[in-house]
């Protein structure tokens, strides 16, 4: 198993932004993942920015982030 931070630090931000647009087709999920993972903003703040609940942000991140990491070579 890997830690999210180790994987995120392995590639530059532009790589992750491109991967998000390629593999995550839900716009709200892309924004939530980018702000939470790449900008290290907590769910509560992301929810405020996006005008949704904290649970919505959490659910989007949990649902769509595996799709992102499934397509990344993390070895």
C-alpha positions in Angstrom: 0.0 0.0 0.0 1.2 3.5 -0.7 0.6 6.8 1.0 -1.2 9.5 -1.0 1.5 12.1 -0.3 4.3 9.9 -1.5 2.5 9.4 -4.8 1.5 13.0 -5.2 5.1 14.2 -4.7 6.4 11.8 -7.3 5.0 13.8 -10.2 4.6 17.6 -10.9 1.3 19.4 -10.5 0.8 19.6 -14.3 0.9 15.8 -14.5 -1.9 15.5 -11.9 -4.0 18.2 -13.5 -3.8 16.4 -16.9 -4.5 13.0 -15.3 -7.6 14.5 -13.6 -9.0 15.8 -16.9 -8.2 12.5 -18.6 -9.6 10.1 -16.0 -12.1 11.9 -13.9 -15.1 13.1 -15.9 -17.1 14.7 -13.1 -16.3 18.4 -13.0 -17.1 18.8 -9.3 -15.0 15.8 -8.5 -12.1 17.2 -10.5 -12.3 20.5 -8.6 -12.6 18.8 -5.2 -9.7 16.5 -5.8 -7.5 19.2 -7.2 -8.2 21.5 -4.2 -7.9 18.7 -1.6 -5.0 16.7 -3.0 -2.9 19.3 -4.9 -3.6 22.4 -2.8 -3.9 20.5 0.5 -7.2 22.3 1.3 -9.4 20.5 3.9 -12.8 19.1 2.9 -14.6 21.8 4.8 -12.9 24.7 3.0 -13.3 23.0 -0.4 -17.0 22.6 0.3 -17.3 26.3 1.1 -15.5 27.2 -2.1 -17.7 24.9 -4.3 -20.9 25.7 -2.5 -21.6 22.1 -1.5 -21.6 20.1 1.7 -18.4 18.7 3.3 -19.9 15.2 2.8 -20.4 15.8 -1.0 -16.7 16.8 -1.3 -15.7 13.7 0.8 -17.8 11.4 -1.3 -16.5 12.8 -4.6 -12.9 12.5 -3.5 -13.4 8.9 -2.2 -15.4 7.8 -5.3 -13.2 9.3 -8.0 -9.6 9.4 -6.6 -9.2 5.6 -7.0 -10.0 6.0 -10.7 -7.2 8.5 -10.9 -4.6 6.4 -9.0 -5.6 3.2 -10.9 -4.1 4.8 -14.0 -0.8 6.0 -12.5 2.3 4.0 -12.4 3.2 4.2 -8.7 6.1 1.7 -8.5 
